[in-house]
Amino acid sequence: MDKVVSRQVLVSLSIMMFFQYMMFAVWWVPLAAYLANLEVSRTMTALILSSIAFGSVVSPLVGNLADKFVRAQHLLAVSNIAIGIMLLVAGITQDTTVLFVVLLIAMLFYTPTWAITTAVALRHTSHDVFPRVRVFGTIGWIFAGVFSLGAIHLFQIEFDGTHLPFFIGAILSFVSAVSNFFLPDTPPLGRDNKTSFFDLLGFRSLSLLKDRNYAVFLLLFVLAMIPFGMYWSYFSEYLMSSGYRLITVTMSLGQVLEIFIILSVPFSIKKIGLRNTMLIGIVALIVRFLALHLAGNEASISFVLLGVAVHGLIFGYYHIGAQIYTDKIAPAHLKSQAQGLIFFATFAVGLLSGNFINGWIIGAFSEPTPTGMLYQWDAIWGISALMSLAILIGFLLFFKKDKFS
């Protein structure tokens, strides 16, 4: 039976999602372009872009805190305050080593908040209502692009590729921390369960891997993060190298369609099932990279926009579908840890390895010239398309429909 959710709860949860994603998108989306402007080495660029992956390592541990020890809304507020402080330092420093360290610390606090916000929203809503709350995270991401557009056109200042996004991210982090205190009370549900050292590390959720089908699904999800990471981490570099100025705005166009896609997730699950819904997301991943392959080095606008437009299907159907699938499988006392596990597996393992693999691919298909780097983006995107096709084949062959999907 679906939960009855009050308007006040829906509003507070929606505000939580809005700020939690806007505070990140406003500085993360143009980060690769900023690092390129600083002429940061390829290895250091991969390390800095992997700060989110390193941060994901602690997601299960932080999830355990929310499951057993601390009210989730308080944990979220403290995390956001720490994030804001780190982003202020990131905006001030010009030292790339210091930048890596402070962004790493910021991500140690930030990345677990995705799992916490998901767990909080699912605690107070239902699987059908959750997408209506989660969509405000997408709206927040879009507002990050709108803000960058306003900075360029209204205030006549350069925004993308500069240090300014860090300061805006810091302000949004502090605002978010204040709003967290108005969330519905979310006390830990696993407080009475016995706690071992294994629990303290937050890895009790590894017991979910006893389900062979879920283990296969999680492995495929990790592997899918390698091609996904090529877009996630390096697309802004592609746009900048091709002469685009409105990088954040261009990438945010995908989130506009994502609003409608996310809202359609419950309908899709009811009509074709959760497994087939996620399958559509993987097909969209292939479409993205084929479009960017056709866009080529010149970044033909029509194909670039197609590659951006399918982001909603990829994220809404595959990634949010994965969160719902995980919540269905996890017992009540492990739900925050379980969400932390999927973020650990995908962002810590998948995105981390993907950043270095993708960095190597870009390095292999680019060379310095007197006028700047010369990239073979058609080959780079083509390789990503082939990797995505391999994920689709693996999904069809090895991930079976079960009672949860």
ZAKOLDO-594418 format. One record per residue: z, x negated, y negated of N, C-alpha, C in turn; residue in three letters. Coordinates in steps of 0.02 Angstrom, whole numbers, plus 50000, padded with zeros to 5 digits. Layout:
N
ZXYZXYZXYALA
...
***
This chain:
405
500004995750060500005000050000500004995649938MET
499554996949889499504992949829500114993649785ASP
500294988249752500864988449706500674992149643LYS
501164995649613501064998749549501254993549496VAL
500774991749455500884986449406500894989349336VAL
501434988049298501504990749232501034987249183SER
500874990449128500444987549077500764981149049ARG
501414981349038501764975449010501694969349056GLN
501764970449121501684964949169500974962349168VAL
500484966849168499784964749167499624960649104LEU
499894962849047499764959248984500064952348986VAL
500694951749008501024945249009500684940449058SER
500474943049116500124938849165499444936649139LEU
499104941149104498444939649076498494934249022SER
499014934848979499124929748928499264922948960ILE
499654923049013499804916949051499154913449073MET
498714917349104498084914549129497644912049071MET
497614915849017497194914148960497374907248933PHE
498004906148917498204899848887498184894048937PHE
498354895649001498384890249050497704887049062GLN
497174890949056496504888249067496174885849002TYR
496324889048947496034886748884496304879948865MET
496964878848875497264872448856496944866548892MET
496684867948953496374862648993495634861848975PHE
495274867448972494554867148961494374863948894ALA
494794864948844494614862648776494554855048773VAL
494914851448816494844844148816494514841348878TRP
494564844948934494284842248997493524842648998TRP
493234848148975492514849048978492134843348943VAL
492334841348882491964835948849492234828948864PRO
492694828248913493024821848924492534816348945LEU
492074817748991491594812649013491174810148955ALA
490984814748910490594812748851491014808248806ALA
491654809848798492094805648757492164798648786TYR
492244798248853492304791748885491654787748879LEU
491084791148882490454787748874490384784948803ALA
490624788748754490614786348684491054780148675ASN
491604779948712492044774148709491784768248749LEU
491224769448785490924764248828491414761848881GLU
491764766648911492234765148965491834763349028VAL
492074758649067491724756549128491674762349177SER
491194761849223491094767149273491714768049316ARG
492044762449335492634762949377493214766249340THR
493334764249278493874767249239493714774549224MET
493084776149212492884783149201493064787349262THR
492894784749321493054788349383493814789249391ALA
494194784049372494924784549377495204789849330LEU
494964789749267495204794649218495004801749238ILE
494384802549261494164809249282494524811449345LEU
494804806749381495174808349442495914809749429SER
496114809649365496824810949349497024817849375SER
496564822549373496714829249399496794829149474ILE
496424824749507496484824149580497154821049599ALA
497354815749562497994812649575498564817649562PHE
498474821749510498984826749493499064831849548GLY
498524833349583498544838349636498974836249695SER
499104829749700499514827249755500204830549756VAL
500464832049696501144834749692501144842449692VAL
500564845649697500544852949695500964856249749SER
500924853949813501354857149863502104856149849PRO
502274850149823502984848749807503234853349753LEU
502834854149699503024858549645503034865749669VAL
502564867549713502564874249742503204875549781GLY
503464870349814504094870949850504674872449803ASN
504654869349743505174870749693505174878149675LEU
504564880949667504514888049648504704892549707ALA
504584890249768504754894249827505494894249842ASP
505844888749825506534888049849507074887049796LYS
506894884149738507424881849693507404884649622PHE
506814885349593506754886649521506334892949509VAL
506534896849458506124902449438505444899949414ARG
504924903049439504254900449427504074900249353ALA
504294905349315504114905549244504444899849205GLN
505054897849226505394892249193505054885649210HIS
504854884949273504504878949294503844878149257LEU
503514883749246502874883749210502974881649137LEU
503494884249105503624882649034503784875249025ALA
504204872449068504374865349062503764861049073VAL
503354862949121502734859149135502274859049075SER
502204864749042501754865148984501994861048925ASN
502654860748915502924856548862502764849248875ILE
502854847048937502704840048955501954838548946ALA
501534843348964500804842548957500624841548883ILE
500924845648840500784845148769500954838348740GLY
501524835648761501734829148736501244823748758ILE
501024823948820500554818948846499874819348811MET
499644825448796499004826248762499024823648691LEU
499604824148658499674821348591499574813748594LEU
499874810548644499794803348652499074801548667VAL
498744805548710498044804348728497594804648667ALA
497764809048620497354809648560497444803848512GLY
498004800348517498164794848471497894788248496ILE
497944787048562497784780448589497034779048592THR
496864772748585496174770348596496144765648656GLN
496724764448687496764760048745496604764148807ASP
496094762248844495884766248902496394766248958THR
496774760748965497294760649016497854765548999THR
498054765548935498564770348913498304777448921VAL
497674778448904497374785148910497404787448982LEU
497234783049029497274784849100497984786749120PHE
498474782749098499174783949117499424790649090VAL
499294792049026499564798248997499204804449025VAL
498554803749039498194809449069498414810449141LEU
498584805049175498844805649243499514809349242LEU
499954807549196500594811049191500484818349172ILE
500024819549125499864826449105499634830549165ALA
499214827549207498954831149265499474832049320MET
499964827449324500504828449372500894834749355LEU
500914836449291501234842749269500754848549270PHE
500114847249252499644852749242499364855549307TYR
499114851249351498754853749410499174858649451THR
499824857449462500204862349500500254869149467PRO
500124869549401500184875949367499644880849390THR
499084878349414498574882949441498844886649502TRP
499194883049546499484886249605500054890849584ALA
500454888649536501034892749515500794899149482ILE
500304898749436500064904849403499744909549453THR
499394906849502499094911049554499644914549594THR
500154910749615500704913649654501094918849614ALA
501214917449549501574922249507501174928749500VAL
500524928049487500104933949479500074938049543ALA
500004934649600499964938349664500644941349683LEU
501194938349660501854941249674501934947949640ARG
501664948649580501794954649540501204959449539HIS
500654957749574500084962249577499884963249651THR
499254964049664498994964649732498334960849735SER
498054960349794497414956749801496854960249763HIS
496904966749755496394970449718496474969549642ASP
497094969249620497234968749548497184961549523VAL
497324956749567497344949649547496724947349508PHE
496114949049531495524946749492495524949149420PRO
495814955149407495844957649338496304953449295ARG
496784950149326497234945649290496904938749284VAL
496644936349340496354929549341495754928849293ARG
495404934349280494824934049237495004931649166VAL
495634932549146495834930249080495874922649076PHE
495934919349133495874912149134495164910149116GLY
494684913749142493984912549125493844913949051THR
494144919349026494064920948955494354915348912ILE
494924912548933495224906948898494764900848898GLY
494434899748955493964894148960493384895148910TRP
493144901348905492604902948858492824901748786ILE
493434903748771493694902748703493734895448684PHE
493824891048734493814883848720493124881948694ALA
492594884748723491924883448699491804886448630GLY
492064892348619491994895648554492344891448500VAL
492914888748518493284884648470492884878448451PHE
492584875148500492194869148485491594870848441SER
491294876648453490724878848412490944880048340LEU
491534883148332491794884348265491954877848229GLY
492224872948266492384866548236491754863148209ALA
491204863848245490584860548225490254864148166ILE
490214870748170489824874548121490234877148062HIS
490854879048074491254881648019491594876147979LEU
491854871148015492224865847981491814859447972PHE
491204859547998490744853847990491054847348014GLN
491384847648073491654841548101491404840748173ILE
491334834548194491154833148263491754834548308GLU
491634837748364492194839648408492094836648478PHE
491554838848513491414836148579491284828648575ASP
491564824948622491464817748623491944813948577GLY
492434817548547492934814348504493634815248534THR
494144812748498494834813348521495154819948500HIS
494814823848457495114830048431495304835148485LEU
494904835948539495094840948589495794839848619PRO
496024833648622496694832348648497224835748605PHE
497144835448539497644838448494497644846048500PHE
497044849048506497014856348515497334858248582ILE
497194854348634497504855648699498264855348696GLY
498524850648657499254849948650499554856148616ALA
499234858448562499484864448527499484870448574ILE
498944871248611498894876948658499424876448713LEU
499584870348734500094869348786500774871848761SER
500944870148699501584872348671501604879948662PHE
501054882848641501014890148634501104893448702VAL
500774890648752500824893348820501544893048845SER
501884887548831502574886748854503014892348826ALA
502914894048762503294899448732503154906048766VAL
502514907448780502324913748812502584914248883SER
502704908648916502944908748985503634912048991ASN
504034911748939504704914648941504684922348939PHE
504094925148927504014932448926503684935048989PHE
503604930649039503324932749103503834936749143LEU
503604940949190504084944449233504484939449274PRO
505104940949286505544936349323505274935049393ASP
505214928649411504924926849476505394921849510THR
505954924249539506424919849572506144917249639PRO
506404911749664506174909049729506354913749786PRO
505894914749833506014919249890506254915449952LEU
506164908849952506344905050012507004901350005GLY
507424903449958508054899949944508514899850004ARG
508514905150044508974905650101508724902150163ASP
508094899850163507824896450221508084889150224ASN
508174886550284508404879650292507884874950263LYS
508134869550231507694864850197507734858050230THR
507164855350252507134848650280506794844050230SER
506774837550246506424832750203505694834650198PHE
505424837150253504724839450254504624845150204PHE
505114849650199505074855150151505114852550080ASP
505564847750069505654845050002505004842049975LEU
504604839150019503964836349998503454841849985LEU
503604847950006503154853449993502604854250044GLY
502694851250103502154851450152502304855850212PHE
502794860350206502894865250259502274869650268ARG
501894870350213501284874450217500754871450262SER
500844865150283500374862150331500384865950397LEU
500914869850409500944873850470500374878850473SER
500084880450415499514885050415498914882250452LEU
498894875550457498324872350490498344873250566LEU
498894876150593498904877950664498374883250679LYS
498204887150628497654891950634497004888050630ASP
496664887250686496064883050688495544885250637ARG
495454891750630494944894150584495104892250512ASN
495754892650494495944890650426495864883150417TYR
496014879250469495934872050465495204870150453ALA
494754873550488494034872450478493834874350408VAL
494074880050386493914882450318494144877450265PHE
494754874950272495024870250223494634863750222LEU
494434861350281494034855250284493364856150248LEU
493034861750260492404863150227492494863850152LEU
493054866750132493194867550061493284860750027PHE
493634856250063493724849450037493044845950029VAL
492624846450079491964843250076491534846250021LEU
491604852750009491214856149957491394853649888ALA
492004850849881492214848349816491834842049796MET
491504838749843491124832649825490524834449782ILE
490074838849805489534840849760489784844849700PRO
490284849149711490564852949655490804848249600PHE
491104842649620491364837849572490834834449531GLY
490214834049556489674831049516489574835149453MET
489604841749459489534846149400490184846049360TYR
490734846849394491394847449362491554841449318TRP
491424835449343491644829349309491094826049267SER
490464826849287489934822849257489394826749220TYR
489454833349219488924837349187488904836149112PHE
489484835049081489484833849008489124827248993SER
489184822349038488824816049028488064817149033GLU
487874821449081487164823149088486894826349024TYR
487264831248998487034834648937486994829848878LEU
487504825548871487504820948815486924815948821MET
486794813448882486254808648891485564811848879SER
485544818448884484914822048873484854824748802SER
485334823048759485284824748688485614831248668GLY
485994834448714486344840648696486944839048651TYR
487054843348602487614842448556488174847448570ARG
487984853448589488474858748601488664858748675LEU
489024853548697489164852648768489654857848794ILE
490224858648759490724863448782490454870548782THR
490074872248730489784878948725489304880148782VAL
488864875248796488364876048849488704877148916THR
489214873248931489564873948995489964880348998MET
490184882848941490584888948940490164895248952SER
489504894648945489074900448957489154902949029LEU
489284898349074489374900349144489994904749152GLY
490494903549110491114907549114491014914649088GLN
490504915649044490374922349019490184926949076VAL
489714924549118489524928549177490084928749228LEU
490494923549229491034923249277491524929149268GLU
491594931449206492044937149192491844943049236ILE
491204944649237490964950449275490984949049350PHE
490844942849368490854940949439491564941649467ILE
492054939049432492744939349456492974946549464ILE
492784950749416492974957849420492644961349479LEU
492094958449503491744961549560491994959049627SER
492454954149627492694951249689493004956449736VAL
493464960849712493754965849757493214970449787PRO
492724972349747492184976649772491784973049826PHE
491624966649813491244962849862491624962049927SER
492274960649923492674959749983492684966150024ILE
492754971849989492774978250025492104979950058LYS
491564978150025490894980050049490634975350103LYS
490714968750093490404964050140490904959350173ILE
491544959850155492054955650185492164949250146GLY
492754946250157492944940250120492514934250140LEU
492364933650205491964927950228491274928050195ARG
490944933750195490274934250166490284933450090ASN
490834935550060490904934549987490924927049971THR
491324923350010491344916050000490684912750016MET
490324915550065489664912850083489174913250024LEU
489204918649987488774919349928488934913849878ILE
489574912149871489774906749825489464900049845GLY
489424898649910489134892349932488384892249919ILE
488054897849931487334898349917487204897049843VAL
487644899749800487574898649728487644891249710ALA
488074887649749488154880449737487494876749749LEU
487134878749800486474875849814485984877449759ILE
485994883749737485544885949683485664881849619VAL
486304880549604486464876549544486114869749546ARG
486184866249601485934859349603485174859149610PHE
484884864149641484154864649642483894865749571LEU
484244869949533484034871349464484094865049421ALA
484634861349429484724855249390484244849749412LEU
484074849749477483554845049501482894846549466HIS
482724852949460482104854849427482154853649351LEU
482764854149323482854852749252482694845449237ALA
482864841049285482674834049281482984830249224GLY
482694824449210482964820049158482914823049088ASN
482424827449078482334830449012482804836249001GLU
483164838349054483634843949049483304850149021ALA
482774852349054482424858449034482914864149026SER
482924867248968483444871948950483494877948998ILE
482914880449021482924886349065483274884749131SER
483124878949160483444877149224484174875149214PHE
484324871949158485024870249143485444876649138VAL
485184881649103485554887949095485634891449162LEU
485134890849207485194893849273485744890349312LEU
485764883649308486284879949342486974881649317GLY
487024882849252487664884749222487844892049240VAL
487344896349240487464903549249487774905249316ALA
487604901449368487864903149435488584900749445VAL
488884897749394489564895349401490044901049420HIS
489924906949392490354912649407490364914349481GLY
489774914149512489734915549584490084910249624LEU
489994903949604490314898449641491064898949636ILE
491314899649575492034899649565492344906249585PHE
492034911749564492324918349577492324920149650GLY
491754919149683491694921249753491974916149802TYR
491864909749790492094904749837492804902449823TYR
492944900249762493604897449748494144902849745HIS
494024908349710494524913649708494574917049776ILE
494014917549810494024920149878494474915949923GLY
494444909349913494874904749952495604905749936ALA
495774907049872496464908349854496724914749885GLN
496314919949886496504926249917496584925449992ILE
496124921850023496154920550095496804916850113TYR
496974911850073497584908050084498204912350075THR
498204916650025498784920950013498864925950071ASP
498314928150101498354932850157498674929550218LYS
498504923250229498744919650288499474917450281ILE
499674915350220500334912350211500894917450214ALA
501454915750247502034920150247502344920350177PRO
502764925350163503034926450096503394920350068ALA
503784916750110504194911250085503804904850075HIS
503144904950090502734898950082502134899950036LEU
502114905550001501504907149963501364902249906LYS
501874900149870501764895249817501554888449846SER
501884886449900501694880249934500984880649960GLN
500794886349987500124887150016499594886549962ALA
499724889449903499254888649848499234881349826GLN
499814878049827499844870949812499454866849861GLY
499484868849926499114865249978498364865449966LEU
498104871349948497384871849939497154867849878ILE
497574867649826497394863549768497464856149784PHE
497954854449825498024847449846497414845249887PHE
497224849349935496664847649979496014847049940ALA
495904851749895495254851849861495224846949802THR
495734846949760495704842749701495964835649714PHE
496494834949754496754828149767496304824449816ALA
496114827749870495704824449921494964825149905VAL
494734831349896494024832549886493754829849820GLY
494084831649765493824829449699493924821949689LEU
494494819249713494614812149705494074808049740LEU
493954809549804493424805949840492744807449808SER
492654813749786492024815649756491874811849692GLY
492394810749650492284807149587492024800149599ASN
492304796749650492074789849664491394789849699PHE
491294794649745490644795149778490104796849727ILE
490254801749685489774803849634489664798349581ASN
490204794849564490134789249517489684783949546GLY
489754782649611489324777749644488594780049644TRP
488494786549658487814789349658487494788649589ILE
487874790449537487604789849470487454782549453ILE
487904778049474487794770949462487174768449498GLY
487044770949558486464768849597485804771349567ALA
485844776849532485234779949504485244779649427PHE
485534774449400485514773349327485524765849313SER
485294763949255485294756849236485334756349160GLU
485674750949137485724750049064485064747649034PRO
484924750048974484334747848937484554746148866THR
484134742848827484324741248758484494747348716PRO
484244753248735484374759348697484904763848729THR
485214761448784485714765448818485574765948892GLY
485974769948928485884770849000485264775049014MET
484904773049066484324776849090484504779749158LEU
484524786449161484744789949222484154793049259TYR
484214793449325483744797249366484104803649388GLN
484194808249342484584814249356484264818749408TRP
483604818749413483294822949463483514820849534ASP
483554814249545483784811849610484524813349621ALA
484924812449568485644813649573485794820949591ILE
485464825549557485574832649572485274834549639TRP
484734831249659484434832749724484904830949781GLY
485244825249776485734823249827486304828349830ILE
486534830749772487064835849771486834842249805SER
486204844049796485934850049829485934849249905ALA
485764843449930485754842150002486464842450030LEU
486944839649994487644839950017487884847250020MET
487684851249971487884858349970487574862150028SER
486954860450044486624863550102486994861950166LEU
487234855850173487614853850233488254857950238ALA
488584859250182489194863450181489024870550205ILE
488474873150181488274879950201488164880350277LEU
487824875450304487694875450376488354875050415ILE
488804870650392489454870050424489854876550420GLY
489824879950364490184886250354489914891550403PHE
489264891950409488954896950454489114895650527LEU
489144889250546489224887450616489954887450638LEU
490414885350595491084883850618491634888350590PHE
491524891650532492044896050505491894903150527PHE
492304905750572492194912250602492564917750564LYS
492304923650568492644929350539493274930950578LYS
493844931750545494464933550578494784939550543ASP
495394941250562495724947250534495894946450461LYS
495904940150436496064938950365495434938650322PHE
494854937350353494244936450314493734942050328SER
***
